[in-house]
Amino acid sequence: MEPLSDEIALRERVVSIFERMKFAGFDASVLELSAEAGSVTLEFQVSDSWANPFGFLHGGIVATMLDSCLGMAGSIKSGGNLAMPLAEMKISFVRPVMPGKVLGKGETVRLGKGLAFLEATLLGALGDVLARASATASPIPWPTGRA
């Protein structure tokens, strides 16, 4: 399958992938994407059922949001043809992440034949940085042959 350079078709392909990643108390949508830059902005809505006893989101949920941003950015850069299973991910938990709306930004630093270097940031309602991640992925074709 040819990579998509048309951002409308690419958005449709990426949204169809993202629709399969929803679960109870966790919803997300694609706000913007750039095929040329290999970047994405996602909006997450996370219920307080994923909060720890202190009222902050569990670190695993924060990692899931960052992972979504990382993988989507790399897939977008590939024209929607490649999945981005991570070989490693480093997370910096900058501030507590509260339930509710969280913005995530993913960026492709470099997409090579065997490795992809990706970065993601989660932002609060006031634009404050909540968490950051950098990752190395090993790009592969989508298992079904298409995204």
Helices and strands as residue ranges (DSSP letters): H 7-19, E 26-34, E 39-46, G 48-50, H 59-77, E 82-83, E 86-93, E 100-111, E 116-123, E 129-137, E 140-141
